[in-house]
């Protein structure tokens, strides 16, 4: 039997990520020192055992706590005035450790490291500490190491270096999809990496004073963490009241142009920093919100919908929070606006023949997966959240909160989540094929290109969407508009 080709190695190793658990990777046995031990003695132990870190047991009035001390902590401790021989390790160790269960998916460990920007996780089996999972040990276990992409983003010293990281994210998506990773997990990881990339780009371009006095937002599908491939960009900048930066228009142009170079096409509606309407002070955005809610412009509904998905990626997040509070005040007693907002979920007419088209392989009329499928779910859920004060941004989390609070039936919530994830997965597979063929990824798919299984699942998903649209019509009395 001939050895596998070099090109198949990443895909084969990625398959291990589908079934692997944390305990399958190399979890280093825990080494402990007492919190009262001085740093010189701790370093002596590290040298004796050939270690670069140790767990710290510290007993206090509230019981025992476990921390970690690394060579990085030693570097910081050496800068203190107190001599290391007199400094107990408890004062240099870090005690806010990120835990993970030994039976958790290895992919979860990858995500936690990226999300919390840590290099080590504390591995537990029930209440017992099994040891420490290190970044390098995890990277050695998988070929497509997203943590390396995260490090490349964080350490980028130029826009060109950051562009290389953006391209690695694109390659990573293909490998994750081929490896069988669930689409919601791919979206969660890509969303986290993208937000870090936006933040790093802003830090490279914007002066520190501007970064500190503004809040950079991503919105729409990027804000919800549901844009996997780079289909467009929705971003904005909120400035602290009274703060001005003369070079902001040119800087905004450079920021959006860099994202275009990274692979994000410009927003067709101009919802970007380069558009003066999407950069301004808190006071200016307050008036914009008022216009969206109380004005007669039909575009205001969809612009508010995009803003409602906003996530702060850099700067002062309290500026966004102030606008959310303003929106809550504006929406008090606004039943008429809620109905107008929810009606957007029903704006795209359902083709009366879509069911038949899915059963006729010869039919080449394309179906729009977004308009017919994912958008009614995303916007319908968004409308319910706006009405009931749910402020999470991701559709899956929004569904969970609506169900928890009794605003959505448990079976329908589960069906909508399953349908959304199926539609996201189908769209991703379709767009990856388009990209491989040199085409621009889009939402239109021909029924004849679908397998029998996909046709059946798509019919089920669209039936759930139809049921949800009917409920929205009743809930918001849309037939009376």
Rosetta blueprint (number, residue, H / E / L):
1 X L
2 X L
3 X L
4 X L
5 X L
6 X H
7 X H
8 X H
9 X H
10 X H
11 X H
12 X H
13 X H
14 X H
15 X H
16 X H
17 X H
18 X H
19 X H
20 X L
21 X E
22 X H
23 X H
24 X H
25 X L
26 X L
27 X L
28 X E
29 X E
30 X L
31 X L
32 X E
33 X E
34 X E
35 X L
36 X L
37 X L
38 X E
39 X H
40 X H
41 X H
42 X H
43 X H
44 X H
45 X H
46 X H
47 X H
48 X H
49 X H
50 X L
51 X L
52 X L
53 X E
54 X E
55 X E
56 X E
57 X E
58 X E
59 X E
60 X E
61 X L
62 X L
63 X E
64 X E
65 X E
66 X E
67 X E
68 X E
69 X E
70 X E
71 X H
72 X H
73 X H
74 X H
75 X H
76 X H
77 X H
78 X L
79 X L
80 X L
81 X L
82 X L
83 X L
84 X H
85 X H
86 X H
87 X L
88 X E
89 X H
90 X H
91 X H
92 X L
93 X L
94 X E
95 X L
96 X L
97 X L
98 X L
99 X E
100 X E
101 X E
102 X L
103 X L
104 X L
105 X E
106 X H
107 X H
108 X H
109 X H
110 X H
111 X H
112 X H
113 X H
114 X H
115 X H
116 X H
117 X L
118 X L
119 X L
120 X E
121 X E
122 X E
123 X E
124 X E
125 X E
126 X L
127 X L
128 X E
129 X E
130 X E
131 X E
132 X E
133 X E
134 X E
135 X H
136 X H
137 X H
138 X H
139 X H
140 X H
141 X H
142 X L
143 X L
144 X L
145 X L
146 X H
147 X H
148 X H
149 X H
150 X H
151 X H
152 X H
153 X H
154 X H
155 X H
156 X L
157 X L
158 X L
159 X H
160 X H
161 X H
162 X H
163 X H
164 X H
165 X H
166 X H
167 X H
168 X H
169 X H
170 X H
171 X H
172 X H
173 X H
174 X H
175 X H
176 X H
177 X H
178 X H
179 X L
180 X L
181 X L
182 X L
183 X H
184 X H
185 X H
186 X H
187 X H
188 X H
189 X H
190 X H
191 X H
192 X H
193 X H
194 X H
195 X H
196 X H
197 X H
198 X H
199 X H
200 X H
201 X H
202 X H
203 X H
204 X H
205 X H
206 X L
207 X L
208 X H
209 X H
210 X H
211 X H
212 X H
213 X L
214 X E
215 X E
216 X E
217 X E
218 X E
219 X L
220 X H
221 X H
222 X H
223 X H
224 X H
225 X L
226 X L
227 X L
228 X L
229 X L
230 X L
231 X L
232 X L
233 X L
234 X L
235 X E
236 X E
237 X E
238 X E
239 X E
240 X L
241 X L
242 X L
243 X L
244 X L
245 X L
246 X L
247 X L
248 X H
249 X H
250 X H
251 X H
252 X H
253 X H
254 X H
255 X H
256 X H
257 X H
258 X H
259 X H
260 X H
261 X H
262 X H
263 X L
264 X L
265 X L
266 X L
267 X L
268 X L
269 X L
270 X L
271 X L
272 X L
273 X L
274 X L
275 X L
276 X H
277 X H
278 X H
279 X E
280 X E
281 X E
282 X H
283 X H
284 X H
285 X H
286 X H
287 X H
288 X H
289 X H
290 X H
291 X H
292 X H
293 X H
294 X H
295 X L
296 X L
297 X L
298 X L
299 X H
300 X H
301 X H
302 X H
303 X H
304 X H
305 X H
306 X H
307 X H
308 X H
309 X L
310 X L
311 X E
312 X E
313 X E
314 X E
315 X E
316 X L
317 X L
318 X H
319 X H
320 X H
321 X H
322 X H
323 X H
324 X H
325 X H
326 X H
327 X H
328 X H
329 X H
330 X H
331 X H
332 X L
333 X L
334 X L
335 X H
336 X H
337 X H
338 X H
339 X H
340 X H
341 X H
342 X H
343 X H
344 X H
345 X H
346 X H
347 X L
348 X L
349 X L
350 X L
351 X L
352 X L
353 X L
354 X H
355 X H
356 X H
357 X H
358 X H
359 X H
360 X L
361 X L
362 X L
363 X L
364 X L
365 X L
366 X E
367 X E
368 X E
369 X H
370 X H
371 X H
372 X H
373 X H
374 X H
375 X H
376 X H
377 X H
378 X H
379 X H
380 X H
381 X H
382 X H
383 X H
384 X H
385 X H
386 X H
387 X H
388 X H
389 X L
390 X L
391 X L
392 X L
393 X L
394 X L
395 X H
396 X H
397 X H
398 X H
399 X H
400 X H
401 X H
402 X H
403 X H
404 X H
405 X L
406 X L
407 X L
408 X L
409 X L
410 X H
411 X H
412 X H
413 X H
414 X H
415 X H
416 X H
417 X H
418 X H
419 X H
420 X H
421 X H
422 X H
423 X H
424 X H
425 X H
426 X H
427 X H
428 X H
429 X H
430 X H
431 X H
432 X H
433 X H
434 X H
435 X H
436 X H
437 X L
438 X L
439 X L
440 X L
441 X L
442 X L
443 X L
444 X E
445 X E
446 X E
447 X H
448 X H
449 X H
450 X L
451 X L
452 X H
453 X H
454 X H
455 X H
456 X H
457 X H
458 X H
459 X H
460 X H
461 X H
462 X H
463 X H
464 X H
465 X H
466 X H
467 X H
468 X H
469 X H
470 X H
471 X H
472 X H
473 X H
474 X H
475 X H
476 X L
477 X L
478 X H
479 X H
480 X H
481 X L
